């Protein structure tokens, strides 16, 4: 599975857990830390943790383990590092505060319209 396919798979998993405002951006040309960011919001801490758990569980079944996980205890912003794809799962207020999409506004948007349910 290449990085773009993994990005799509992660977006689908987050969508299945009712993730809100799921976005993917291509940061490959801007940084060496990864190729894509997948960003999503949850309504509350239990949902944010459930989204993180689901990504980890589903990708583990595919033989993919994260290099690291940050922020799980407080769950206002959980980061799952899958090497080429970095997943950011936020509480809505935290996402609004940090505004990753604005910080990485030079990154190209990945079209998820064929991946996400409406």
PLY file of the C-alpha trace (Angstrom):
ply
format ascii 1.0
element vertex 118
property float x
property float y
property float z
element edge 117
property int vertex1
property int vertex2
end_header
0.00 0.00 0.00
1.51 3.32 -1.02
1.19 6.55 0.98
-1.80 7.87 -0.98
-3.68 4.57 -0.65
-2.94 4.60 3.09
-4.26 8.17 3.27
-7.52 7.06 1.65
-7.80 4.05 3.95
-7.29 6.19 7.06
-9.89 8.70 5.85
-12.38 5.84 5.37
-11.70 4.50 8.86
-12.17 7.94 10.43
-15.37 8.40 8.43
-16.69 5.06 9.70
-16.32 6.41 13.26
-18.24 9.60 12.37
-15.14 11.78 12.21
-15.97 15.35 11.32
-14.41 17.62 8.69
-11.95 14.98 7.48
-9.22 16.48 5.32
-6.02 15.19 3.78
-3.18 17.37 2.64
-0.04 16.52 0.71
2.98 17.85 2.58
5.59 15.84 0.69
7.09 18.89 -1.04
7.16 20.95 2.18
8.67 18.69 4.84
10.63 15.50 5.33
8.46 14.25 8.20
5.90 12.63 5.91
4.04 12.75 2.63
0.46 13.28 3.83
-1.45 14.55 6.84
-4.93 13.27 7.54
-6.85 15.62 9.84
-10.19 14.96 11.53
-12.26 16.19 14.46
-14.30 14.42 17.10
-17.10 15.84 19.19
-15.72 14.67 22.54
-12.81 12.81 24.17
-14.41 9.34 23.93
-15.02 9.81 20.20
-11.47 11.09 19.59
-10.07 8.04 21.41
-12.44 5.69 19.55
-11.31 7.14 16.22
-7.66 6.67 17.18
-8.28 3.12 18.41
-10.11 2.22 15.21
-7.31 3.51 12.97
-4.74 1.63 15.00
-6.77 -1.60 15.07
-7.70 -1.62 11.36
-4.20 -0.78 10.17
-2.68 -3.33 12.54
-4.81 -5.98 10.81
-3.15 -4.87 7.56
0.28 -5.29 9.17
0.86 -1.57 9.71
1.95 -0.30 13.11
2.49 3.35 14.02
6.00 4.57 14.68
4.58 6.52 17.61
1.37 7.78 19.15
1.19 11.10 20.97
-1.55 12.72 23.04
-3.72 9.68 23.73
-4.02 10.35 27.48
-5.50 13.83 27.17
-7.08 13.14 23.76
-7.52 16.76 22.77
-5.09 16.07 19.90
-3.96 12.54 19.11
-1.18 12.06 16.59
-0.55 8.68 14.97
2.67 8.54 12.96
2.55 6.00 10.15
5.87 7.18 8.66
4.62 8.59 5.32
1.15 9.43 6.65
0.59 11.32 9.88
-2.89 11.26 11.39
-4.14 14.19 13.50
-7.36 13.61 15.43
-8.59 16.65 17.32
-11.33 17.82 19.59
-13.05 20.50 17.53
-11.94 23.37 19.80
-8.32 22.19 19.73
-8.39 21.89 15.95
-9.78 25.40 15.64
-7.04 26.72 17.95
-4.09 25.06 16.17
-5.53 25.38 12.66
-3.15 22.96 10.93
-4.83 23.58 7.60
-3.89 27.27 7.88
-0.34 26.50 9.04
0.12 24.12 6.10
-1.85 26.23 3.61
0.87 25.77 0.97
0.15 22.03 0.95
-2.11 20.60 -1.72
-5.53 19.27 -0.74
-6.20 15.59 -1.44
-9.61 14.95 -2.98
-11.50 12.63 -0.61
-14.88 12.97 -2.33
-14.82 9.39 -3.61
-13.69 8.05 -0.24
-15.97 9.67 2.31
-19.69 9.17 2.76
-21.83 12.29 2.69
0 1
1 2
2 3
3 4
4 5
5 6
6 7
7 8
8 9
9 10
10 11
11 12
12 13
13 14
14 15
15 16
16 17
17 18
18 19
19 20
20 21
21 22
22 23
23 24
24 25
25 26
26 27
27 28
28 29
29 30
30 31
31 32
32 33
33 34
34 35
35 36
36 37
37 38
38 39
39 40
40 41
41 42
42 43
43 44
44 45
45 46
46 47
47 48
48 49
49 50
50 51
51 52
52 53
53 54
54 55
55 56
56 57
57 58
58 59
59 60
60 61
61 62
62 63
63 64
64 65
65 66
66 67
67 68
68 69
69 70
70 71
71 72
72 73
73 74
74 75
75 76
76 77
77 78
78 79
79 80
80 81
81 82
82 83
83 84
84 85
85 86
86 87
87 88
88 89
89 90
90 91
91 92
92 93
93 94
94 95
95 96
96 97
97 98
98 99
99 100
100 101
101 102
102 103
103 104
104 105
105 106
106 107
107 108
108 109
109 110
110 111
111 112
112 113
113 114
114 115
115 116
116 117
